[in-house]
Amino acid sequence: MPAPPCSPARPGQIPSSTELELRERVKELGCLYAVSRLAQHRALPLAVLAHEVAGLLCQAWRFPDLAVARVELDGHVHATPNFVRTAWRQTRRIVADDAPAGHIELCYLHWPPPPASGKDDTGTPFLEEEDNLLQAVAENLGRILESRRAEERLQALSQELIRAQETERRRIARELHDDVAQSLSMLKIGMESLAHGQTGVPPEVLRQLQELASSAGTVIGAVRSIAYELLPPGLAQLGLVSTIFKLCEEVTARCGLPVEFRAEGMDAVKLDFDCQINIYRIVQEALSNVRQHAGASRVAVKLVASHPSLLLRVEDDGRGFQPGTPPARRGGEAHMGLWNMGERARLLGGALRIRTAPGQGTRIVVEIPLDRQGAMSVMGTRSEE
């Protein structure tokens, strides 16, 4: 019974042309698969991607020992060792968003030896399938670039929305505090004056005036509470640490949920207001999620300046959730809250990580590079997450 076409050659036996061709196709498919796997690593720098692709291409050609490659990808260039542009060259342009975005060159250092099958090559040392592979890799790299650029545009848009949201919050908070609350205060004072400074007023009218003044006081408190939620007034005057400490105290008093807050090394850094308000919002949203969904008995908030990064950790002992499936909330609000926290971290040049599992609580860790925020580190201490 004859051996199958792809069976390995016995020692001293020359592989058949079918076996050789099959091995070449397997190498080409392996190269395409490896490039596709690289595309899934969205955080992989383009310079590293170009380096990896250049090496993969050389190994996928018939004569890898003779192959050298150079990949230019959106301004990032990598060439394999001993790269020389020779007469035995293949090139392909990389196109992204209908515009040139780089190119690929693959060269043989010299004309390769005759194939093991004994057939002579004619005209070119490259196979037609290698031409097709190079084109496929170039198109794949173009799609990777398009995807990353679209993601960057979306991230930039989301960050602009966050900035616009904060600007609008500040405006509304100031109007509520300076206009609405002040006007209501004057109204309350006027009603109290009528109730206490007039003679001959029927008791029923006095009682109604007192009730209205009391209601006005309640409304004033609500308006100021809303203004505080929109823009914590102590942030600019007292600083980030004191404002977060006050927030934690209010959550404990209002909800009966013990919130422990610790800060280390924060005296050694200076943060601009945008950095402070975004960190505050992350803590605010995290505590809101714990209150509404975690069923926790305690929460720990820790803020550490550990040069070159600022670390924020919010950890609870609640029910947790399956990673990738945030706890349900009306209208997907919980998912948007986690998304908003992540976008705020990225807005500051940092990253947010969530560690959780059902029944094992949740830990949110945000790491922000101080140098990228205009935050000047004078001295720092090391601390574990």
C-alpha positions in Angstrom: 0.0 0.0 0.0 1.6 3.4 -1.0 2.5 5.9 1.7 0.3 9.1 1.9 1.7 12.1 0.1 2.6 14.0 3.3 4.4 11.2 5.1 7.9 12.1 6.2 10.8 11.1 4.0 13.0 8.3 5.1 16.7 9.0 5.8 18.5 9.4 2.6 15.3 9.7 0.6 14.6 13.0 -1.3 11.1 14.3 -0.5 8.8 14.3 -3.4 7.7 17.5 -5.1 4.2 17.1 -3.6 5.7 16.8 -0.1 7.9 19.9 -0.6 5.0 21.9 -1.9 2.8 20.8 1.0 5.5 21.8 3.5 5.8 25.3 1.9 2.0 25.8 2.1 2.1 24.8 5.8 4.8 27.4 6.4 2.8 30.1 4.6 -0.4 29.3 6.6 1.6 29.3 9.8 2.9 32.8 8.9 -0.6 34.1 8.2 -1.9 32.6 11.5 1.0 34.1 13.5 0.3 37.6 12.0 -3.4 37.2 12.9 -2.4 36.3 16.4 -0.2 39.4 16.7 -3.2 41.5 15.5 -5.1 40.4 18.6 -2.6 42.0 20.9 -3.9 45.6 20.6 -1.4 46.9 23.1 1.5 45.6 21.1 3.6 48.6 19.9 3.8 49.0 16.1 7.6 48.8 16.3 7.4 45.4 18.0 4.8 44.3 15.5 7.1 45.3 12.6 9.9 43.3 14.2 7.8 40.2 14.7 6.4 40.3 11.1 9.8 40.7 9.5 11.0 37.6 11.3 7.9 35.6 10.4 8.3 36.4 6.8 11.8 35.2 6.5 10.9 31.9 8.1 8.0 31.4 5.7 10.0 31.5 2.5 11.5 28.5 0.8 15.1 29.5 1.7 14.9 31.1 5.1 18.7 31.1 5.5 19.0 33.4 2.5 16.0 35.6 3.4 16.2 39.1 4.9 13.2 41.4 5.4 12.4 45.0 6.1 9.0 46.2 7.3 8.0 49.9 7.5 4.7 50.3 9.3 3.2 53.8 9.9 6.7 55.3 10.4 8.1 52.4 12.4 10.8 50.5 10.6 12.5 47.2 11.4 15.0 45.3 9.3 16.3 41.8 10.1 20.0 41.5 10.8 22.3 41.8 7.7 19.4 43.2 5.6 20.6 44.2 2.1 18.5 45.3 -0.7 19.4 42.9 -3.6 18.2 42.2 -7.1 16.2 39.2 -5.8 13.6 41.3 -4.1 9.8 41.3 -3.4 8.0 44.4 -2.3 4.4 45.2 -1.3 2.9 48.5 -0.2 0.9 48.7 3.0 -2.3 50.7 2.5 -4.5 51.9 5.4 -7.5 54.3 5.0 -6.9 54.4 1.3 -3.4 56.0 1.8 0.2 54.6 1.8 1.2 53.5 5.3 4.4 51.7 4.7 5.8 48.8 2.7 7.4 45.3 3.0 10.6 44.2 1.4 11.8 40.6 1.3 15.1 39.8 -0.4 17.3 36.8 -1.0 21.0 37.5 -0.3 21.9 35.6 -3.5 20.3 33.4 -6.0 19.1 30.2 -4.2 20.4 26.8 -5.1 18.3 24.5 -7.4 15.4 22.9 -5.7 15.7 19.5 -4.2 13.3 18.1 -6.7 15.8 18.8 -9.5 13.6 21.1 -11.4 15.2 24.4 -12.5 13.7 27.7 -11.5 12.9 30.0 -14.3 13.0 33.8 -14.1 12.5 34.3 -10.4 13.6 32.6 -7.2 10.2 33.3 -5.6 7.1 31.1 -5.8 3.7 32.5 -6.9 2.3 31.4 -3.5 5.0 33.6 -1.8 3.9 36.6 -3.9 0.3 35.9 -2.7 1.5 35.5 0.9 3.3 38.8 0.9 0.3 40.5 -0.5 -1.9 38.9 2.2 0.4 40.0 5.0 0.5 43.6 3.6 -3.3 43.7 3.5 -3.5 42.3 7.0 -1.1 44.9 8.3 -3.2 47.6 6.6 -6.3 46.4 8.3 -4.5 46.3 11.7 -3.5 49.9 11.2 -7.0 50.9 10.2 -8.5 49.2 13.3 -6.0 50.8 15.6 -6.6 54.3 14.1 -10.3 53.8 14.4 -9.9 52.8 18.0 -7.7 55.8 18.7 -10.2 58.1 17.1 -13.0 56.6 19.2 -10.9 56.9 22.4 -10.1 60.5 21.6 -13.8 61.2 21.1 -14.7 59.5 24.3 -12.1 61.6 26.1 -13.4 64.8 24.6 -16.9 63.8 25.8 -15.5 63.3 29.3 -13.8 66.7 29.2 -17.0 68.3 27.9 -19.0 66.5 30.7 -16.7 67.9 33.4 -16.9 71.4 31.9 -20.7 71.2 31.9 -20.8 69.8 35.4 -18.7 72.7 36.7 -20.9 75.2 35.0 -24.1 73.7 36.4 -22.6 73.3 39.8 -21.6 77.0 39.9 -25.0 78.1 38.7 -26.8 75.9 41.3 -24.5 77.1 44.1 -24.2 80.8 43.2 -27.6 81.5 41.6 -30.3 78.9 42.6 -29.1 78.2 46.1 -28.5 81.9 46.8 -32.0 82.8 45.5 -33.6 80.1 47.5 -31.7 81.3 50.6 -33.0 84.9 50.1 -36.5 83.5 49.7 -36.2 81.5 52.9 -34.9 84.5 54.8 -37.8 86.6 53.5 -40.4 84.0 54.6 -38.8 83.7 58.0 -38.9 87.5 58.4 -42.6 87.6 57.5 -43.3 84.8 60.0 -41.5 86.5 62.9 -41.5 90.2 62.2 -45.1 90.9 61.5 -48.0 91.6 64.0 -51.6 90.9 63.4 -50.9 88.0 61.1 -53.3 85.1 61.5 -51.7 82.0 63.2 -52.6 79.8 60.2 -50.7 82.1 57.9 -47.7 82.2 60.2 -47.7 78.4 60.3 -47.8 78.1 56.5 -44.9 80.6 56.3 -42.9 78.6 58.7 -43.6 75.4 56.7 -42.7 77.1 53.5 -39.4 78.4 55.0 -38.6 74.8 56.3 -39.4 73.4 52.8 -37.1 76.0 51.3 -34.4 75.0 53.6 -34.8 71.4 52.6 -34.7 72.4 48.9 -31.5 74.4 49.5 -29.8 71.4 51.1 -30.8 69.2 48.1 -29.5 71.8 45.6 -26.2 72.1 47.5 -25.9 68.3 47.6 -26.4 68.1 43.9 -23.9 70.9 43.3 -21.4 69.0 45.5 -22.0 65.8 43.5 -21.3 67.7 40.3 -18.2 69.5 41.7 -16.8 68.8 45.1 -16.1 72.3 46.5 -13.1 71.3 48.6 -11.1 69.8 45.8 -9.4 73.0 44.7 -9.0 74.3 48.3 -8.3 71.2 50.3 -6.8 68.9 47.7 -7.5 65.4 46.5 -6.7 63.4 49.6 -8.9 65.5 51.9 -11.8 65.5 49.4 -11.7 61.7 48.9 -11.5 61.3 52.7 -14.6 63.4 53.0 -16.4 61.3 50.3 -15.6 58.1 52.1 -16.9 59.5 55.4 -20.1 60.6 53.7 -20.6 57.1 52.2 -20.1 55.5 55.6 -22.5 58.0 57.3 -25.2 57.8 54.6 -25.2 54.1 53.8 -23.7 52.5 56.9 -21.0 50.9 54.7 -17.6 51.2 56.4 -15.1 52.7 54.0 -11.4 52.8 55.0 -9.2 55.3 53.3 -5.4 55.5 53.3 -3.1 57.8 51.4 0.7 57.5 51.2 3.3 59.7 49.6 0.7 62.2 48.3 2.5 65.1 50.0 5.4 64.5 47.6 3.4 65.2 44.4 1.5 68.0 42.9 -1.4 67.2 40.7 -3.3 69.6 38.4 -7.0 70.0 38.8 -7.9 67.8 35.7 -5.9 64.9 37.2 -7.5 65.4 40.6 -11.1 65.5 39.4 -10.7 62.4 37.2 -9.2 60.4 40.1 -12.0 61.6 42.3 -14.6 60.6 39.8 -13.1 57.1 39.5 -13.3 56.7 43.3 -16.8 58.1 43.3 -18.0 55.7 40.6 -16.3 52.8 42.2 -18.0 53.4 45.6 -21.3 53.9 43.9 -20.9 50.5 42.3 -20.1 48.9 45.6 -23.1 50.5 47.3 -25.6 49.4 44.7 -24.3 46.0 43.6 -21.6 44.4 45.8 -23.4 43.6 49.0 -20.1 44.3 50.7 -19.5 44.7 54.4 -16.4 46.9 54.0 -14.5 48.8 51.4 -10.9 49.9 51.4 -9.6 52.8 49.3 -5.9 53.4 49.0 -4.1 56.1 47.1 -0.3 55.9 46.8 2.2 58.1 45.1 5.0 55.7 44.2 7.3 57.3 41.6 6.9 57.1 38.7 3.3 56.2 39.1 0.3 57.0 41.2 -1.7 53.9 42.3 -5.3 53.9 43.3 -6.9 50.8 44.7 -10.6 50.3 45.6 -11.3 46.8 47.1 -14.5 45.3 48.6 -15.4 42.0 50.1 -18.7 41.7 48.2 -20.2 39.2 45.9 -18.0 40.0 42.9 -18.9 39.1 39.4 -17.7 37.1 36.4 -15.0 39.1 34.6 -16.3 40.5 31.4 -19.9 40.5 32.6 -20.4 43.5 35.0 -23.3 43.4 37.4 -26.6 44.3 35.8 -28.1 47.8 36.3 -30.9 49.5 34.6 -30.1 50.5 31.0 -26.6 49.1 31.2 -25.5 51.9 33.5 -23.1 49.6 35.4 -21.3 48.8 32.2 -21.1 52.4 31.3 -19.7 53.2 34.8 -16.9 50.8 34.4 -16.3 52.1 30.9 -16.2 55.6 32.2 -13.7 54.7 34.8 -11.4 53.1 32.3 -11.7 56.1 29.9 -10.8 58.5 32.7 -7.7 56.4 33.5 -6.7 56.4 29.9 -7.3 60.1 29.7 -4.6 60.5 32.3 -2.3 58.2 30.4 -2.9 55.3 32.7 -4.8 52.0 32.8 -7.5 50.4 34.9 -7.5 46.7 35.9 -10.4 44.8 37.5 -9.8 41.7 39.5 -12.9 39.9 40.6 -14.7 36.5 40.7 -18.1 35.4 42.0 -18.1 35.4 45.7 -14.6 36.8 46.0 -15.1 40.5 46.0 -13.7 43.0 43.6 -10.5 44.9 43.4 -10.1 47.9 41.0 -6.5 49.1 40.5 -5.7 52.3 38.5 -2.1 53.1 37.7 -1.3 56.6 36.4 2.2 57.8 35.3 2.9 61.0 37.2 5.2 62.5 34.7 2.5 62.4 32.0 0.1 64.4 34.0 2.2 67.4 34.8 2.4 65.9 38.3 5.8 66.6 39.7 7.2 63.9 41.9 9.5 65.3 44.6 10.0 62.0 46.4 8.2 58.7 46.5 7.8 55.4 48.4 7.3 52.0 47.0 4.2 50.2 47.8 2.6 46.9 46.8 -0.8 46.8 45.2 
